[in-house]
Each structure stands twice: as C-alpha cells, then as structure tokens.
Amino acid sequence: MVDGTKADALHADAAVLEEVELEVLRVAGGRDALASNLARLFRQAIDEVIDTPRTRRRLIEELEKTEKTYLGTKIEILFRNLLQLVKGCRLDLRVGDREVDVKFTIGTNWTIPPEAIGEVCLLLSCSETSGSFSAGLLVARVETLNKGRNRDGKGTISKDGRNRIRWIFQDAAYPRNFWMSVSPEDARYIMDMSVSGTERIRRLFLTLAGRRIPRHIVEAVAQQKDYMKRLRRNGGARDAFERDGYLLLSGLYDREEIRGRGLEECSRDQFICVKI
C-alpha cells in the first residue's frame, strides 16, 4: 500500500511528466508528426554512424563501443534540432521551463547519471532487430534506480522505475536497416571490393531484383564519388542490366511505368530492377 507522502510524490511527478509530454507534442506538431520524424531520425543517425560508403560496415553490431556512445549524443543533438529546442544550462535540453536529460539505448535499459536524479529524463530506445523504437518520460529518483552503480555513479532503471515511465511511444515502427533483409552471402557477393563499382551495382540490383533500393544503398555499394554515373547508359550498369534482360526504373522518372507494371510504389530516391 502506498503511503500518503509517496502517493503525493507520484502524483506530482505524473503531473510534471504530463506537462512535458504536452509541450513536446505541441512543438513537434502533434503525435503523428513526432512519430514520423523520430522514425526518420533514428534511421538517419544509425546509418550515418555506420557510414557504409566509407567503412563498408553494414550493421550496428559492427560499431566500436565509443561509436555506440557517440550515437546517443548524435541522437540527442538531432532531437534537439528537430524540435528547435535550446540546450539546458545543466541538462541536455529545455522543454518549456524545465530542463530535460536525454538518454538513448540500443539495449533494454538506460543509464542515469547522478546529475539527473530528481530531473525529467527523456528515454529513447530503438531495436534494429525488430525495427521498433520507444520514447518515454520519467522523473529519475533514487527509488526508481537499481541499487548497483558504475564507477561514475550511474545507475539503471529498476522494475518499479519502468512502471513509472510515461510512454509517448512504445514499440513504434521505424525503417529497418536495409542490409538486415539481405543474406550474409548475398551481402558479401554484392560488396565484393575485388570488382568494379559498376559491377557491384549490377550485382546489387540483379541479386535483389524486384526490391526497392534506396539511393544511399547505391552510394554505399558503388564506393565512388559520382556513384549515380554508374546507373546511366553508355558504359554504366544500366546497359549491363538490359543485356541481362532487366530494366532499371527510377521512382523519380518512371513512376507511371512502375504503377503500370504493378510494382511497389517507389519514392523519389528509390530504384527498382525488373525482368523485361
């Protein structure tokens, strides 16, 4: 049974969290707009840190420990910029009249520093495996953390603490890592650096014929500055496609033909290769 003092504290925290959530949704343009923008933010941040065009890495598991730490900082900065919020004097950002600490994890828990005790924390998480993200708010208290601390005095959120989180989104979808839907064998074949950039692009589209391929994947596979040149005729991969009996279609230039063939709708920066 909750005593009166604790009940009052829980009620006060709940009111604070509601206030912060309403302000976040207001500046974000509503819940749907925030969900859509957060989904893009997570995908962009992760892809930029993996940096396939320059590192040839494809998955978040390939990141160094320091890069995973930086990913949290990058997401905090992108979130602040997304909502045009200012940086707080002590914590990561200011929402209305309150300072808020932003915590991100690709795991199942968040690490709360001593300076965030008694403050509102925005808890962000995402899973590349499930392609889902969550966002919630919590007033961090000593009693909402597990007893153990690391060398910096940081603690993880306890079971009781998780029950106090005010969820804005739970397990909402965001774009999955393209390479997670490609078998390791196909990925190695496509990314083989012993062949030319044009040949790698040919392998990409023919191996994954019928699938929408985003422009940034073409860039990652080509590993060249003028990667779009590899999709043109007169020596580019498009000539090789046609020799192989395939047609390369662009979401920017070939929308009507894509619809006419009953293919998946492509955005302006996507391509699809089909058997002629």
C-alpha positions, 0 to 999 in steps of 0.5 A, spaced: 500 500 500 502 506 498 503 511 503 500 518 503 507 522 502 509 517 496 502 517 493 503 525 493 510 524 490 507 520 484 502 524 483 506 530 482 511 527 478 505 524 473 503 531 473 510 534 471 511 528 466 504 530 463 506 537 462 512 535 458 509 530 454 504 536 452 509 541 450 513 536 446 507 534 442 505 541 441 512 543 438 513 537 434 506 538 431 502 533 434 503 525 435 503 523 428 508 528 426 513 526 432 512 519 430 514 520 423 520 524 424 523 520 430 522 514 425 526 518 420 531 520 425 533 514 428 534 511 421 538 517 419 543 517 425 544 509 425 546 509 418 550 515 418 554 512 424 555 506 420 557 510 414 557 504 409 560 508 403 566 509 407 567 503 412 563 498 408 560 496 415 553 494 414 550 493 421 550 496 428 553 490 431 559 492 427 560 499 431 566 500 436 563 501 443 565 509 443 561 509 436 555 506 440 556 512 445 557 517 440 550 515 437 546 517 443 549 524 443 548 524 435 541 522 437 540 527 442 543 533 438 538 531 432 532 531 437 534 537 439 534 540 432 528 537 430 524 540 435 528 547 435 529 546 442 535 550 446 540 546 450 539 546 458 544 550 462 545 543 466 541 538 462 541 536 455 535 540 453 529 545 455 522 543 454 518 549 456 521 551 463 524 545 465 530 542 463 530 535 460 536 529 460 536 525 454 538 518 454 538 513 448 539 505 448 540 500 443 539 495 449 533 494 454 535 499 459 538 506 460 543 509 464 542 515 469 547 519 471 547 522 478 546 529 475 539 527 473 536 524 479 530 528 481 530 531 473 525 529 467 529 524 463 527 523 456 528 515 454 529 513 447 530 506 445 530 503 438 531 495 436 534 494 429 532 487 430 525 488 430 525 495 427 521 498 433 523 504 437 520 507 444 520 514 447 518 515 454 518 520 460 520 519 467 522 523 473 529 519 475 529 518 483 533 514 487 527 509 488 526 508 481 534 506 480 537 499 481 541 499 487 548 497 483 552 503 480 558 504 475 564 507 477 561 514 475 555 513 479 550 511 474 545 507 475 539 503 471 532 503 471 529 498 476 522 494 475 518 499 479 522 505 475 519 502 468 512 502 471 513 509 472 515 511 465 510 515 461 510 512 454 509 517 448 511 511 444 512 504 445 514 499 440 513 504 434 515 502 427 521 505 424 525 503 417 529 497 418 536 497 416 536 495 409 542 490 409 538 486 415 533 483 409 539 481 405 543 474 406 550 474 409 552 471 402 548 475 398 551 481 402 558 479 401 557 477 393 554 484 392 560 488 396 565 484 393 571 490 393 575 485 388 570 488 382 568 494 379 563 499 382 559 498 376 559 491 377 557 491 384 551 495 382 549 490 377 550 485 382 546 489 387 540 490 383 540 483 379 541 479 386 535 483 389 531 484 383 524 486 384 526 490 391 526 497 392 533 500 393 534 506 396 539 511 393 544 511 399 544 503 398 547 505 391 552 510 394 554 505 399 555 499 394 558 503 388 564 506 393 565 512 388 564 519 388 559 520 382 556 513 384 549 515 380 554 515 373 554 508 374 546 507 373 546 511 366 547 508 359 553 508 355 558 504 359 554 504 366 550 498 369 544 500 366 546 497 359 549 491 363 542 490 366 538 490 359 543 485 356 541 481 362 534 482 360 532 487 366 530 494 366 532 499 371 526 504 373 527 510 377 521 512 382 523 519 380 522 518 372 518 512 371 513 512 376 507 511 371 511 505 368 512 502 375 504 503 377 503 500 370 507 494 371 504 493 378 510 494 382 511 497 389 510 504 389 517 507 389 519 514 392 523 519 389 530 516 391 528 509 390 530 504 384 527 498 382 530 492 377 525 488 373 525 482 368 523 485 361 
